[in-house]
Amino acid sequence: MEEITTLCQRLQAAVETVCPADAERIAQAKAHWDAVAKPLHGLGLLEDVLARMAGVAPLKREYRKCIAAFCADNGVVAQGVTQTDSGVTAIVGGNMLTGRASVCCMSHVTGAEVLPVDAGMLTEVPGMRRIKVARGTRDFSLEPAMTRQECLSVLLAGMDLAGELAESGYTLLAAGEMGIGNTTTTSAVAAALLERPAGEMTGKGAGLSDQGLARKIAVIEGALALHHPDPADPVDVIAKVGGFDIAAMTGFYIGCARHRVPAVMDGFISTVAALAAVRLCPAVRDSLTASHLSAEPGAEYVMEELGLTPLLRLGMALGEGTGAASVMPLIDMALRVYFDMPSFDGIGIDAYQPL
């Protein structure tokens, strides 16, 4: 593992290379939409999404898509905050590798490839891409989840992976995750970053009872009181009460922005990682598309803080990148309208005028 000074320098250097969206290209995309023979803003948020994507890189008729699914285990599971044990992480991760996970089934429809990544699983799955520095985090109810050095190492590995995918020709990326206990870590990170009560940010995850939810909230409240994560320092927050999947996705979004590749967020876990990335580098926000609003209660607070509007509200709580997969066909359809519909001039009728 690299020394922490080197890791900090690498992150700072990367952040400094991220450029904001190209305002001229955004304006050109909006003007093109207005010229298409349809009512003004007739496709609503889909028009906004494509305009934002144009600000990152020139729009393409077709995108080569990949969903990187970061899998990791969380030591806090020992506190009874989940319905299942950590063994499920490896099972689902293995199913991703063989194409049998939910996100894989959905991605067959969208044309996206799924890349499962071991960001910190307890059990290794042969053949899975690995970026981990430890087999799961520590139990954050007793000690920090990871060291700052471990957090930075995985964060930068996620950033490097985004760059690798971009250089391999992928032009639309998304981040998903799998890890038992990661709604607990995510709620803790969200509560710390937004400085809101844990009770507002925490839901039942994968099916806790009311009693289980109360315990989950109490564990998060205890960890926040014990570690005092600094809301002005996202790395400190993730290291103390987060998970390796969150660290990896935080870096992944920075990497997407750095390489001018639009990134589709998934649900609660990935949007909290995106918030951490934006706190580290505000220009990252320009590259992000919000796929859906998770069923977790903290999701709306995070989306409001990001200032983004999700395309879908389906009550989904599946994770894995399934929300991102759900919106990719919508983006594809909007692209067909953008590129293939005639203009008002082309069909000889007067254009709509804003009133």
C-alpha positions in Angstrom: 0.0 0.0 0.0 1.3 3.5 -0.8 2.2 5.9 1.9 -0.6 8.1 3.1 1.3 11.3 1.9 1.6 9.9 -1.6 -2.1 8.9 -1.6 -3.2 12.4 -0.5 -1.0 13.9 -3.2 -2.5 11.6 -5.9 -6.0 12.5 -4.9 -5.3 16.3 -4.8 -3.6 16.1 -8.2 -6.5 14.2 -9.7 -9.1 16.6 -8.3 -7.2 19.5 -9.8 -7.6 18.0 -13.3 -11.4 17.8 -13.2 -13.0 20.5 -15.3 -16.6 21.8 -15.1 -19.1 21.1 -17.8 -18.9 22.9 -21.1 -21.6 25.5 -20.9 -21.5 26.2 -24.6 -22.2 22.6 -25.5 -25.0 22.5 -22.9 -26.6 25.5 -24.6 -26.2 24.0 -28.0 -27.9 20.8 -26.9 -30.8 22.7 -25.4 -31.1 24.7 -28.7 -31.1 21.5 -30.7 -33.9 20.1 -28.4 -36.0 23.3 -29.0 -35.6 22.9 -32.8 -36.8 19.2 -32.8 -40.4 18.9 -34.1 -42.1 18.4 -30.7 -43.5 20.6 -27.9 -40.8 22.6 -26.1 -39.3 20.5 -23.3 -41.7 17.7 -24.3 -39.4 15.0 -23.0 -39.0 16.8 -19.7 -36.1 15.6 -17.6 -34.7 13.4 -20.4 -33.9 16.6 -22.3 -32.1 18.0 -19.3 -30.1 14.7 -18.8 -28.9 14.8 -22.4 -28.0 18.4 -22.2 -26.0 17.7 -19.0 -24.3 14.8 -20.7 -23.4 17.0 -23.7 -21.6 19.3 -21.2 -19.3 16.4 -20.2 -18.5 15.2 -23.8 -20.2 15.5 -27.2 -23.3 13.4 -27.4 -23.2 10.1 -29.1 -26.0 8.2 -30.9 -25.0 5.1 -29.0 -23.0 4.7 -25.8 -20.9 1.8 -24.7 -22.1 1.2 -21.2 -20.6 -0.5 -18.1 -21.9 -0.8 -14.6 -19.1 -1.4 -12.1 -20.6 -3.2 -9.0 -18.4 -2.7 -6.0 -18.8 -5.5 -3.4 -17.6 -5.2 0.2 -18.4 -6.4 3.7 -18.9 -4.4 6.8 -17.8 -5.3 10.3 -20.8 -3.6 11.9 -22.9 -6.6 10.8 -21.7 -8.1 14.1 -24.1 -5.8 15.9 -27.3 -7.4 14.5 -28.1 -4.5 12.1 -29.0 -6.8 9.2 -31.4 -9.7 8.5 -28.7 -11.8 6.8 -25.1 -12.5 7.5 -22.1 -11.4 5.4 -21.9 -14.7 3.5 -24.6 -13.3 1.2 -22.2 -10.7 -0.2 -20.0 -13.3 -1.8 -23.0 -15.3 -3.1 -24.4 -12.3 -4.9 -21.0 -11.2 -6.0 -20.5 -14.6 -7.5 -23.8 -14.4 -9.3 -22.8 -11.1 -10.8 -19.7 -12.7 -12.2 -21.7 -15.5 -13.8 -24.5 -13.2 -15.0 -27.2 -14.4 -12.7 -27.7 -11.4 -10.4 -30.6 -8.9 -10.8 -28.4 -6.2 -12.3 -27.1 -8.7 -14.9 -30.6 -9.7 -16.0 -31.6 -6.1 -16.4 -28.4 -5.1 -18.1 -29.0 -7.7 -20.8 -31.9 -5.5 -21.8 -30.0 -2.2 -21.6 -26.9 -3.4 -23.4 -24.6 -2.6 -20.5 -21.8 -4.8 -19.3 -21.6 -5.6 -15.6 -18.2 -5.6 -13.9 -18.2 -7.0 -10.3 -15.4 -5.6 -8.3 -14.1 -6.9 -4.9 -13.6 -3.7 -3.0 -13.3 -5.4 0.4 -15.2 -8.7 0.6 -14.6 -11.2 3.4 -14.7 -14.1 1.0 -12.8 -13.9 -2.3 -14.6 -15.0 -5.4 -12.3 -16.5 -8.0 -12.1 -14.5 -11.2 -13.5 -11.2 -9.7 -11.6 -8.0 -10.2 -10.0 -7.0 -6.9 -9.0 -3.6 -5.6 -9.3 -4.3 -1.9 -6.8 -3.7 0.9 -8.6 -5.6 3.6 -11.3 -8.3 4.0 -14.1 -6.1 5.2 -14.1 -3.1 7.4 -13.8 -3.2 11.2 -16.9 -2.9 13.4 -17.4 0.9 13.6 -19.4 0.6 16.7 -16.2 -0.3 18.5 -13.4 1.3 16.3 -13.0 3.2 13.1 -14.2 1.2 10.1 -10.9 1.6 8.3 -7.7 3.7 8.5 -7.5 6.9 6.4 -4.7 5.2 4.4 -7.0 2.2 3.6 -9.8 4.5 2.6 -7.7 6.6 0.3 -6.2 3.5 -1.2 -9.5 2.0 -2.2 -10.9 5.4 -3.2 -8.0 5.9 -5.6 -8.4 2.4 -6.9 -12.0 3.2 -7.8 -10.8 6.3 -9.5 -8.2 4.4 -11.5 -10.8 1.8 -12.5 -13.0 4.5 -14.0 -10.0 5.8 -16.0 -9.2 2.3 -17.2 -12.8 1.8 -18.4 -12.8 5.1 -20.2 -9.6 4.3 -21.9 -11.0 0.9 -22.9 -13.8 2.7 -24.8 -16.7 2.8 -22.4 -18.6 6.1 -22.9 -21.3 5.8 -20.2 -20.5 4.4 -16.8 -22.5 3.6 -13.6 -21.6 2.4 -10.2 -23.5 -0.2 -8.2 -22.8 -2.1 -5.0 -23.4 -5.2 -3.0 -22.6 -5.7 0.6 -24.5 -6.8 3.6 -24.7 -4.0 6.1 -24.1 -1.2 3.7 -27.3 0.7 4.3 -26.0 1.0 7.9 -22.7 2.4 6.8 -24.4 4.6 4.2 -26.9 6.1 6.7 -24.0 6.8 9.0 -22.0 8.6 6.3 -25.0 10.5 5.2 -25.9 11.6 8.7 -22.3 12.8 9.2 -22.0 14.6 5.9 -25.4 16.3 6.2 -25.2 16.8 9.9 -28.7 15.4 10.4 -30.0 12.9 13.0 -29.3 9.3 12.3 -33.0 8.6 12.7 -33.9 10.7 9.7 -31.3 9.0 7.5 -31.9 5.4 8.4 -34.3 2.9 7.0 -35.0 -0.8 7.2 -32.6 -1.8 4.4 -33.3 -5.4 3.3 -36.3 -5.9 5.5 -35.6 -5.2 9.2 -38.3 -5.2 11.8 -39.2 -2.1 13.7 -37.1 -3.4 16.6 -34.3 -4.1 14.2 -34.5 -0.6 12.8 -34.4 0.9 16.3 -31.2 -1.1 17.0 -29.7 0.0 13.7 -30.3 3.7 14.5 -28.9 3.3 18.0 -25.7 1.6 16.6 -25.2 4.5 14.1 -25.8 7.1 16.8 -23.3 5.5 19.1 -20.7 5.3 16.3 -21.1 9.0 15.4 -20.8 10.0 19.1 -17.7 7.8 19.5 -15.8 8.8 16.4 -16.9 12.4 15.7 -16.4 12.2 11.9 -15.6 15.6 10.4 -18.4 16.6 8.0 -15.9 18.9 6.2 -13.6 15.9 5.5 -15.4 13.2 3.4 -12.4 10.9 3.7 -12.5 11.1 7.5 -16.2 10.3 7.5 -15.9 7.3 5.2 -12.9 6.0 7.1 -14.6 6.2 10.4 -18.2 5.1 9.7 -18.3 4.1 6.0 -17.5 1.0 3.9 -15.0 0.1 1.2 -17.8 0.1 -1.4 -18.6 3.8 -0.6 -14.9 4.7 -0.8 -14.5 2.9 -4.1 -17.6 4.6 -5.6 -16.4 8.0 -4.4 -13.2 7.6 -6.3 -15.1 6.1 -9.3 -17.2 9.2 -9.7 -14.1 11.4 -9.5 -12.5 9.2 -12.2 -15.5 9.5 -14.5 -15.5 13.3 -14.2 -11.7 13.4 -14.7 -12.0 11.4 -17.9 -15.1 13.3 -19.2 -17.4 10.2 -19.1 -21.0 10.7 -17.9 -21.8 8.7 -14.8 -25.2 7.4 -13.8 -25.8 7.1 -10.1 -27.8 4.2 -8.6 -29.5 4.2 -5.3 -28.9 5.4 -1.7 -25.4 4.0 -1.3 -24.1 5.3 -4.6 -25.6 8.7 -4.2 -24.0 9.1 -0.8 -20.7 8.2 -2.4 -21.5 10.8 -5.1 -22.1 13.4 -2.4 -18.7 12.6 -0.9 -17.1 12.9 -4.4 -18.8 16.3 -4.9 -17.6 17.5 -1.5 -14.1 16.6 -2.5 -14.4 18.0 -6.0 -17.5 20.1 -6.8 -17.1 19.8 -10.6 -17.9 16.1 -10.3 -21.5 17.0 -10.0 -21.6 18.1 -13.6 -21.0 14.5 -14.8 -23.7 12.9 -12.7 -27.1 11.7 -13.7 -29.6 10.7 -11.0 -31.3 7.4 -12.0 -33.9 6.9 -9.3 -34.9 7.9 -5.8 -34.2 5.0 -3.4 -36.8 3.9 -0.9 -34.4 4.6 2.0 -35.6 7.7 4.0 -32.2 9.5 3.7 -32.2 9.3 -0.1 -34.2 12.4 -0.6 -32.1 14.5 1.7 -29.0 13.4 -0.2 -30.5 14.1 -3.6 -31.6 17.6 -2.5 -28.1 18.3 -1.3 -26.7 17.2 -4.7 -29.3 19.4 -6.4 -30.2 16.7 -8.9 -33.7 15.3 -9.9 -34.0 11.6 -10.2 -35.6 10.3 -13.4 -37.6 7.5 -11.7 -39.4 7.1 -8.4 -40.2 3.4 -8.2 -39.6 2.6 -4.5 -36.6 0.5 -5.4 -34.3 -0.8 -2.7 -32.4 -3.5 -4.6 -29.0 -1.9 -5.2 -26.4 -3.6 -7.4 -26.7 -0.9 -10.0 -30.3 -1.9 -10.9 -31.6 1.7 -10.7 -28.9 2.8 -13.1 -29.7 0.0 -15.5 -33.4 1.0 -15.3 -32.8 4.5 -16.8 -30.3 3.5 -19.5 -33.1 2.5 -22.0 -34.8 5.9 -21.3 -31.5 7.6 -22.2 -31.2 5.5 -25.4 -34.7 6.4 -26.4 -34.1 10.1 -25.8 -30.9 9.9 -27.9 -32.9 8.5 -30.8 -35.3 11.4 -30.7 -32.4 13.9 -30.3 -30.5 12.5 -33.3 -33.3 11.1 -35.6 -36.3 13.4 -35.2 -36.7 16.1 -37.9 -36.6 19.8 -37.1 -39.6 22.1 -37.5 -37.9 23.5 -40.5 -37.4 20.0 -41.9 -41.2 19.3 -41.9 -42.3 22.8 -42.9 -44.1 24.0 -39.8 -43.6 26.8 -37.4 -41.6 26.1 -34.3 -43.1 26.3 -30.8 -42.2 29.6 -29.1 -41.7 30.0 -25.4 -44.5 32.1 -23.9 
